[in-house]
């Protein structure tokens, strides 16, 4: 981890947001988690979300550096430590919006339930989910309706540190479903060797829980607000759909070659 940076470096980072004229890019240090294929130290360009963030940041004179933590620590560190500009990729929630300045969307995520093909899920309303034991990732938001029921104690949730843990629990019969992003499930089933023999057993339910946008959560400071505004303006000149399509095509080709 690059924890030796001083607060003065970040102050320098923020001192003049319109840094396009500078020959040396400034550093936008962000906290994140290993959340493949969106973010990951071993991925090309450190993942899709990092790729998009970097494309926008470069246009305002910054380069993006990422430190990786478990998600709850990433939120705490990126949101409070003055060495960081913020954390990402984050879903929008009202609670988080009170604590940070959300960027414009840097991508989107379809959240749903993975389950065993041999054990179809039957549900039409969120209240129907109360009878199931569902795996979630600790600290993740899973859409307003799902989160509200979770806070009310109306869901039987089993929290783990990652989606992979939950998928293993699913295969072991310890839970009935896993809350997961559709593309993350696709990526894990394609690349994770520990799931190779059983990947055909898991399916993604056709009814999504939520369609959520992904954001950078800049620190709620005057400097964070200025950086958010400059970053958002830069994003307007990018085509997120083109960036996502191009990235996933390359990623899937690489993953397929690795599996073979």
Secondary structure as UniProt FT lines:
FT   TURN            3..4
FT   HELIX           7..14
FT   TURN            20..21
FT   STRAND          26..32
FT   TURN            36..38
FT   TURN            41..42
FT   HELIX           44..46
FT   HELIX           48..58
FT   TURN            59..61
FT   STRAND          62..68
FT   HELIX           71..80
FT   TURN            82..83
FT   STRAND          86..91
FT   HELIX           94..97
FT   TURN            98..99
FT   STRAND          100..102
FT   STRAND          107..116
FT   TURN            117..118
FT   HELIX           126..131
FT   STRAND          133..137
FT   TURN            138..139
FT   HELIX           144..151
FT   TURN            152..153
FT   STRAND          156..160
FT   HELIX           163..171
FT   TURN            172..173
FT   STRAND          177..181
FT   HELIX           182..191
FT   HELIX           193..201
FT   STRAND          202..204
FT   STRAND          210..219
FT   HELIX           222..235
FT   TURN            236..237
FT   HELIX           240..259
//
